Amino acid sequence: MFRRRQVLLGAAALAGCRRAASAPTMPAMRPVDPSRVPLRIAFGSCNHEYAPQTHYDAIAAQDPDLWIWLGDNVYGDTSDDRELRDKYAQVLGAPAYRRFVDQVPVVGTWDDHDFGQNNAGEEFEARAQNQAAMLDFLGEPADSPRRRQAGVFASYDLGAAPHKVRVILLDGRSHRERPSVTADTLGEDQWRWLEGQLRHSDASVHLIGNGYQFLPEDHPNETWAKFPEARRRLFALIAQTQAPGVVLLSGDRHHADISATQQGPLAYPLHEHTASGLTHASGLKETNRYRVAEQYSSENFGMLELDWERGRVELRTHAIDGKLEVLHGLELAALGNPWYGADAFDAE
């Protein structure tokens, strides 16, 4: 959903700074440390590469243990490899981003614009080529399984049980069929992988990230609600695996939102935190029947903050200057978590 406001932004940038970008020296990416007990995980999406890339300093000031790109990390919209890599180079060459990746481990998935085409899926022919460019942007090791698989899905563990988070990043593009009642979003290989990630986990919190929203269904744009059978399958999988502490993360919408629902087989309320966008926002209010906290319609990033001693999770929406705008608290015990019963922490 790249509206006229963002097109004008890109056009203005063309006049002043767009050029054939020579590939910058790849910054040294800080690896994910699986032994570090996570306290803060930051995430965001919708980052126009020709807008000022200065917001990373405000994110770094929150001292996150991890940064998650949730898609539209650049506005590639191309099947031309050089053009896409030039756009990634705009971000990689930004001084604030270079400082950021030196301090904070970075992981990510994609959405349609960095995938290469608006609202595209499995029919997009340049998906393998563009996957390689995205993995280079993330500093993915040459021997990574992501380099060999069809799709960018991946998972990361932080901490040790009971203070453990598993981050599960879905690829809702590479195998996505055209929207219909029975259409799929992930493909069978990714579904099997996802089941394993949930079933064979001792994490207390499972973050499932995807480029577009899972829960909202009142707007006409992309959402898992346009794939009702796939969404029911996701809910059933979460219930069947009895994975505790599932929180959904998404981007795409050019505003921030927090939603929740408990329907079908779900054993506890399923929450979703949408964080979008880093460089541009809609400024509009949108209907969402599942909203549980105030929508924030200016540029933003999201933060999940964990208080392991008290068994609490806070979903936080920050303005792009770092100011806290929205806070929604959750009890781990209320998210199906056996580690955190009523007597598991001092509630004073």
N, C-alpha and C positions, 0 to 999 in steps of 0.2 A: 504494500500500500504506500507507494512513493508519490505523495501528492504534489501539487503544483508548487507549494511553498518550498519543498525540498529540491524540486527541479530548478527553481530560481536560485537556490543556494548554490547548487552545483554549477550553474551557468555563471554566476558571479565569480566563483572560484576559478573557473576556466580563464577568465580575463586576467587574473593576477598571478596564479601559481600553477596552473595545470601545465604539465610538460611530460615528455617521455621520461618517466622516473628511472634513473639508474638504480639497480638493486642495492639497497643499503647493506652494510655489513650486518649480518644477522646478530641481533643482541643475544647474549648468553641467557637462555631461558632457565629460570630456577625450577628444578624438578619438584614434583609433588613428594612430600615427605610423609609416607604412610604411618610413621611412628608418632607423629605430632598430634596431640589431642586437639581437635578443632574447636575453636571458640567463636570464630566469625568467618562466614563464607559470603563473599560478595558476587554479584552477578548483574548482567545488563545486556542490552541489545541495541540494534538500530544505530549504527555508528557511520555517519557519512564521512568518507575518507578525506574530502576536501574542506570539511569544517575544521575549525581549530581543534587540535588533539591535546587539549590541556586538562581535561577532566580527570585524568588518571591520578594527579596529585591529590585531589580531594578523596578519591577512593582509597588510595594508599594511606591517607591520614587516619582512616578507620582501622588500620592494622589488620586487614583480613589475612586468614591463613590460606585462602584460595580465591582466585577470580575465575568465574565461569562466563565465557561468551555464549550467548543464547541465540545467535543468528543475526543476519544482516550486519555482520561484523564489518563488512564493507558493502558498498552498493555496486557489485560487479556487473550484473545484468549483461553478461557477454559469454560467448563461446570462444573468444579470442584469448589464448593463454597469456600473451604478452600484456594485453590490456588489463586483464585481471590481476596479474602479478604487479603491474605498475600501481594499481589501486592499493593492494596490500602494502606496497613499498611506502606509500604515503603515511600509513600508520606506523610501520616498522621504523621509519626514519624520524618520527616525532620525538624530540628530546624527552617529553614527559612519559611517553610510552616506554622508551628505553630505560628510564629510571624505574618505572613501574615493574617491568618484567624482571629487573635485577633484584627486586625486593619481594615480589609476590609470585607464587606459582600460578601459571595460567593454563586452563584447559578450555575446551569449547566444542560446540556443535554449530551447525549452520541452519539458515532458513532460505527462503527462495532467492533473495537478491545476491547473496554470496554463492549460493548453489549455481546461479547463472541466469535465471529467467523468472519473472514474476509469476507466482502461483504454480510453478512447474513441479513435476514429479518424475516418474520413471521414464517418461517419453523424451526427456531432455537428453540429447545425444552426447553432450560434452561433460556429463557428470563425472566420469572417471578422471578426465583431465583436470577438471576444477577441484576434485577431491585432492589431488596431489598438490595443487597450489595452496589450498586451505591448510593442509597438514604441514606444508613448509612454513606458512605463516605462524602456526602454533609451535614450531620447533619440534615437531614429532620426530623421534629417532628413526634412522633409516631402517632399522630392523623391527619397527613397531608392527604389530598385527594389523593396525589400521591401514598400513601401506599395502596390505595384501587382500583385504576384504572389500566387498562391494558395499560401501557405506561408511560413514564416519562415527558410528555408534561406539561407545567406550564406557568404562567404569573406572572409578578411583576410590580407594579406601583411605580414610584418615582416622587415626587413633586405634585404640584397642577396646574391645567390649569390657564394660558397658558404655564406654565413652567413645563410641565409634560411629562415624558417618560413612555411608556408601553413596557416592555420587554416580548416578546412572544417566548418561547422555544418549538420547535417542536420535536417530536420523529419520526424520519424517518427510524426507524428500526423495532419496535414491530409489525407494521401492513404493512410493505413494502412487496409488491409482487415481484416476479421475473421480472426483467426489460423486458418491451415490450411496444409497442405503446399505449396500453390501460391500462397498469398496474398502480396500485395505490401505493402511498407512505405513506399515513397517516391513512387510514381507515375512515369510515363514522363518527364514534363518534368524532374523532379528527377534521375532517373537520367542523362539526357542532360547535364544541367548538371554533375553529379558527374563524369562521364567527362571533360568538358572541363577541370574543375578539376585533375584528376590528370594528364591527358595533356599539357596545355599549361602546364606548370609547371617552373621551374628551381629550386624549393626543395629543400633538403637534408632537411628534416623536414616531414611532412604530418600534422597533427593532425586527426582526424575525430571530431567530437563528436556525441553523440545522447543523448536523455533516458534510454533504457533500454539494458541491456547487449547487447553483440554476441556475446561468446564463451561465457560460462557457460551450461550446459544441464542442470545437476543440480537446480535448484530449480523449483517449479511456477509461478513468477511470470513477469512479462513479460520477454522476451528475444528477440533475433533468432533464437534457436534454435527458437522457435515458428513461424518463417517460413523453413523450411529452404531453399526455392528462392531466396528473396531473399538469404539469407545466402551461399549458394553464388555467386550473381551478384555480390555485393560482393567476395568473395574473388577471383573471376575477373577483375573489373574492376581491382582493385589489381595483379594479376599482369600483365594484358594491357597496362596503361598503363606498367608498369615504374616506378611512382612509388616513389622511395626514402624510407626513414625514416618509414613510416606507423605512427602510434601512435593507437590508438582511445581516446576518452575517453567516460565515461558516468557516470550518477548513479543515482537511484531506489531503491537497495537498502537504505539506512539503515545501511550499513557501507562501509568502504574495502577494495578488493581490487585485486590486480595479477595479470593472467592472460596467457597466451601460448599460441599454437598455430601449427604449420606443417603445413597440410593442403591437399589438392587441388593447385591450381596455384601456391600461394604460394611465392615464391622465397626468402623469409627468414622468420624467426619474427615473427608478428604479435602485438604486445602491446596490452593494454587496461588502462587505469587507471580504476577506478571510485572516485569520491569522493562520499560521501553519509553522513549529512546534516549540514548546518550547525547546525541547532537541535535535532535529535533523532536518536537512533540506536537500533538494535534491541537491542544488547548480546548478540546471538546469534552463534554460529559456524555457518557454512553450508558445505555440501559444494561443492567446485568442482574438477573434475578438471584444469582448466587453470591452477590457481593456481601462481605462481612466487615469491611472497613472502607474508609473514604477513598474514592478514586482520586489520584493525583495526576493532573493533566499537563504538567510542564516536564522539562528534561529531568531525568532521574536515573538512579541505579538502585538495586535491591541489596539487602543484607539479611542474612539469617544469623542470629546471635544465639548461642547455646549457653545455658547456665546448668551445667551438669549436676552441681550440688543440689540445686532446687528442682531439678527435673523440668526445666522450662525451655521453650523455644520462642524467640521473638522474631516475627517477620517485620522488617523495617524497610520503609521506602525513604530514600534520601534524595533531596534536591541535588542537582549536579554540582553545587558548591559544597556539598557535604552536610547541609542542614537536615536534621531529622524532620520529616513531614508526616509520616504515618507509622504507627506502631500497633501490631496485633499480636498478643501473647497467646501461647498454647502450652498446655500441660502435657508432658510426654506420657503420663499415665493415661490420659484421655485419647491417646493415639495408638492404643493397642500394645503398649510397651510393657512387657513383663518385668523389666528391670526397675520400673519406676511406679510402684504402688503407692498407696496413701501414706505409708510409713517409711518410704525410701529416702526422705530428706527432711530436714528441719524446716518447717514452714513459717518460722518466726520472721 
